[in-house]
């Protein structure tokens, strides 16, 4: 009899097991494939490749930092990310993090900058007064403002980067979440009206917000975070065991059944795709319907090993055409590439229906448009198709949270909460889960 059975040994499942085991619980983790899930690093041709490019956000006092300080015996080392840049053809611009820098962001026409500034200030003011933007798309907010094609292309690029979907699906709430982070006051509306101090602090933040000061790349690759979790937890891990059924009795989870045997537990924590939970346990029809709506986003990553340095700056680039995120990981950790080489990850969002070979050609051709001479300097090419987050943060879909209609059965992972992205979102989910269990 286990105190908790965790289904899945991705980062969310491992972090959940870590917290529970550190609190004296007897924990079993069941994983059908590899420990770490998508968070893998591996060697190829002298390069250390991550599953997709990763930068960890909110490291100063965000959810992962809280988990590291309280529960990790060994802490991963993070290297400061540096700036974000926006590339349009051969021109590179510093990313405009606040209203002041946005007003001088020369990539966009002056008229459009003025319109967008007005929209941002108006939206944030309405948000502070309690308006809910979760069902409002970025496109819906901007569609009647006569913005140029260049500006809308930039907006779409940001939406893909932040949410994995275009501006018609991306929720305005995703961008507000970034602005709200670090705010000292979670709520502005008090019993007696607006809290002036909270209101002022939020407006000042909007005006003066700095760049990616608390973001970093994990030295040694993304797998180092998994290694630190595994070395810190006191739990039993069984790989090669796929859970076929969650066992219930009187609408209460009592254990799981794999292809090998049954395991009994006082609680079951499911960290797989929430949309696939109904495949292994019977849930109410309306709950199943909501879970099935959760939308996955697939990405294509191209890793290039280069014989010379094409990216000198510490930081990553957001490209407008082709739309992609570019991370020169060997700038952070030279040991990831052979001496004298540079390793760069290019991340693209795949359309819902796609031909993989066509998408690969389109991606490589797009890079060659930016750097026509790069083909001569390519030492190494590696492709990956991945699901970086188990559900996109978009309108007309609600994340299910940690509770399920079955007692003692909980969800955890990047498809349970609407906060940030990647490992940071997974960490928020784990903290939420522990609060729910308490």
N, C-alpha and C positions, 0 to 999 in steps of 0.2 A: 504494500500500500504506500503510494507516494502522496506527499502533500500537494504536489502540482505536477502535471504532465504538460510539457510544452511541445506543441506540434510545429516543427520547423526550426532549423538552426541558422537562419539568417540573422542579421544584426538585431532585429526586433525581438526574436525569440531568445537569442543569447543574452541580451540585456535584461529581459524579463527574468530569465533563469538566474542571472547574476544577482539581481536585487533580492529575489526570493531566497536564494541560497545563503546570501549574506545575512538574511533575517532568520536563519535557522531552519528553513524549510528543506525537506527532502524532495529533490527535484529530478525528474527524468526528462531528457530532451530526445525527441525522435526526429530523425532527418532521413529523407529518402535518398538524397544525393550527397553534396559536399557541405561540411560545416563552413558557414560564412555566407551561404546564398550567393547573391550577386557580388558581394564584397570579396573578390578574389584578385590576387596578383600572381603572375607566373612568368617564368623566364622563356624567352624566345630569341634565338640568334644573338645572345649577349645583352638583350634589352629586358627590362622588367616591366611587364605590361599589366595595367589595371583593367578590370572589367569596366570600361567606360572612363572618361575623365571625371575626376572628383575634386571638389574643393569643399572643405567642411566650414559651415557658416556658424555664426553666433557662438564663437569659442570663448569669448570673454566671460560671459555669465549666463549662457544659454543652457539648454537641457543636457547636452552631452557633457559639458563642463561640470554640471552638478553631479551627474552620474560618475564621472571620472574621479572627482574629489571624494565622493562618499563611498564608492564601491570598488574601484580599481586598485589592485595591489601593484600593478605595473602600468605606468601611464605612457600612451603614445606620444611621440614628439611631433609637433607641428611647426612647419616653416611658414612664415608670414607670406600671405598670398600676393601682396602688392596691389597695384591699381587694376581696374577694369578699363578696357579700351574698346571703342567702337570703330570698326573698319568698314569703309565704303570705298571699294576699289583700292587705289594706292594711297588713300588718305586715312590717317588714324587720328581719332579724337579721344580725349579723356572722357570717361563716362560722367554725365552730369548728375551728381548725387543729391543736390539740393536746388532750391528755387533760384538762388543767385547764379550758380554755374549753369543751370538750365537756360537762363535768360541770355547767356552768351554762347550757347551750344550751336556753333555755326554750321553744323551738318544740316540743320533744318532752317527753312526760310523764316525770316523775322516775324512775319504775320502769323505763321503757324505756332511759333514759340509763344507769342502773346496769347493766342487762343488756348493752347495747352496749359499755360500757366493759370489762366483764368479758370479753366476746367478743374485743374488740380486743387486750387485754393477753395473753390466753391464746393467740390466734392469732399474735401477734408473737413471743411467747416460743417457741412451737413452731417458728416460722419460723427463729429464731436457732439453734435446735438442729438445723436441717437438714431440717425437713419441707417437702415440695414441695406448694404450693397451686395449681399451674397448672391442675389439673383440677377444682378445687373452685369451685363458683359461690357468689356472695354469698348468694343465696337458700338454697342448701344449707347454708351456715354458720349461717344465722339462722332457718331454717324452724320449728324446734321450741322456740323461745324465747318464744312467746306475746306477740309484739310487737303494738302497736296498728296500726290501719289507717293512721293519720297517720304513724307511724314508718316503716312499710314503703313508703309513698308517697314519703317523703323519701329512703329508701335507693334506691328505683327511680330517682328523679330524679338522684341522684348517679351511678348506674350509666350512665344515658343520657348524662350530661354527660362522664363519664370514658372511656366505651367505645363509646357509640352503641347499646348493647343493654340489655335490662332485666336485673334481678338474677338471673333464672334462667339467663341466658347469660353474664353478666359474670364474669370470672375474679377471684378474690380476689387473685391475683398482680398485677393492675393496680394495686391500692391499695397493696400492699407495695412495688411499684416506686417509688411516690411517697415512701414513708417511707425507702426505702433511699438515695434520691438525696442526694448530699453526704456520705454516710457515709465516714469515712476508711478504714474497713476493709471490704473486699468480702466477706470470709469470717469467720465467727465460730469455726467449728470448726477447731482446729489439730490437729497430729499427736498432741498430748498431751491433747486435750480442748478445753474452751471457752477462747477467748482472753478473759480478764477485761476487758481494756481496751476491746476492740472491743464486747463485750457491753454494758458500761456506757455507752459512747458512743451506742449505738443506743437504749438505754432512755431516756437523757437526751433524745435527739432526739425520741422519742415523746412525752415529757412537755412539752418546751419549744418544739417546732417552731413557727416563725412563719409568717405568711401569704405572699402572693405577692410577696416582696421582690425576686426576680430574674425578674420577668415584665414584659413591656412590649409596647406597640403600636408598629409601625414608622411613623414620621412620614412622611406623604405617602401612606400606604396600603401594602398588602401587595406591590404591584408594585415598590416601591422595592428590596426585597430581591433580586428577579430582576434589576432593572437593575444593581445593584451586582455581582452575579455575572457578568453578561454583559460588563460593562465591565472585569472583572478577568481573564477567561479569554482564552487564546490558542488558539482552536479554530475549526474551520470548521463553520458551522451551515447546514443546508439545510432549509427549511420546504416544505410541500406535497409531501413525499415519504413515503408510507406504506410501511413495510417489509412485504412480502408473504411473505418467506421468509428464515430464517437458514440460510446455506449451511454445510454440514458435509462433512468428509472424514475417514474413519477415526475417527468419533465425536469429532471436533474441529471447533470453530467456525472458519471461515476467511473469513467475510464475510457480507454480506446482499444481498438482492435487493429493490428497490423496483419500483413500476410504471414507473419511468423507466430504471433501469440497475442494474448490479451494482457493489458496492464490496467490496474485499478488506481484511481487517484481521487483526492478530495476536491480537486478543481482541474479543469482542462483549459489551457491557453492556446488558442489557435493563431499562428502567425503566418499562415499561407494566404493566398488570395481570398479575401472575404467573399468575393463573387462566387467562389467555388466551395464555400462552406456547405451549401445545401446538397452537395454531392456525397457528403459523408455523415450528415445528420439531418433528420427531418425538422424543419422549422415552419412557422406559420407562413401561408402563401403571400401575404402582404410584405412580410419581412424578406422573404426570398426575392420578391419582385424588386425591392429596393437594392438588395445586394447585387442582383444580376445587372442592374443599370450601371454599376461602377465601370468606368471606361479606362482601359489600359492604354498606355502610349508606348509605342515601340521606337527605339532609336537605333541609328546606324553609327557606329564609331569607326573611324579610320585612324589607325596609328601609323605614323611615318617616322622612320629612323632616317635622319638626314646627315650627310657628310660634312655639312657646315651649318653654322648657326643662322637661322632665318629670323628668330625671335630673340631680341636682346633684352627686352624689358622684363622685370619681375612683375608678373601679372598675366591675365588672360584676355583674349579678344572676343568680342561679339561681332560676327560678320553679318552684314545685311544681305549681300548677294555673293555667294550662296549663303542662306541662313544657317549659321552653325556657331558653335562655341569652340574656341581654340585654346588648348591648355598646353604650353610647353613644359611638361612635367620635369624634364631633366634640368631646367633652370632652378628648380627647387631642390632637387637631389641629383647631382651629377652621376651618382652611382647607378642610376636607372638606365643609363646608356653607356656603351663602350667609350673609352677615352677619345675625345675629339669629335664625338657624334652628338646629335640633339634628338630627343624623343618628344614628339608632339602628338597630342590627341585632338581629333576633329570630330565633334559630336553633332549629328544631324537628327531631326525628328522625321520619322517615316510617315507617309500618308497612310490612311486606313487600309486602302488597297494598293499594293505596290508590287513591282517586279524587281527583285533584289539586284539582279545584274544591271538593270537600267539605273537604279538608284546609286549603285557603286560608281558607274560611269559618270553620272551626273555630279556626284560628290567630287571625284578626282578631277574632272574637267573644270569644276568651279574653282578648285584650289589652283589649278594651272592658269586660270584667267588672272588670278591675283598675283601669282608668282610664275610667270611664263618659263623661267629657267629652272624651276625646282625639280623637274623630271631628271635632269642630269645629276642631281645631288641626292636622289632617293637611294638609300642603302637597304631599306627594309619596309615592307608593307604588311599590315595585318588588319583584318576586318572583324567586327563584332556586331551582332544584332541582339539587343538587350531590352529589358523592361526595367528602367531605372526606378520607377515608382509604381506601386501596384494599382494606383488610381490617380488620374489627373484631377487637379483642382479646377473644376469648371462649373458653369451654371447648370441648372436643371438636374443636379445630382447632389445628393447629401451623403456625406461620410457617415458610416453607421455608429461610430463611437466604439467603446470597449464592451459595453453590456450587450448581451443577446437575450432573446426570449426564454432561453434555457438556463435554469439556475446553475451556478458554478461553472458555466462555460463563458469564456471571455475572448474577445478579439484584441489583437495588437498588430501594429504595422503602419506602413505609409498610406494605407487605404482606410484608416479609421479616424484620422483627425485632419483638420484644415489649418495647418501651421507650417510655414517654411517649406523645405524640400529635403529630399534625400535622407542621409543619416540624422540630420537635425530633426526632421519630421518624425522619423522612427523613434528618436529619443523622447520627443514630446509625448508620443503615444505611450511609451513605457511609463513615464511619470504619471500620465493620466490613468493608466491601468492600475498602478499601485494605489492611487488615491481612491479609485473605484473599489478595489479589493478591501482597502482599509475601511 
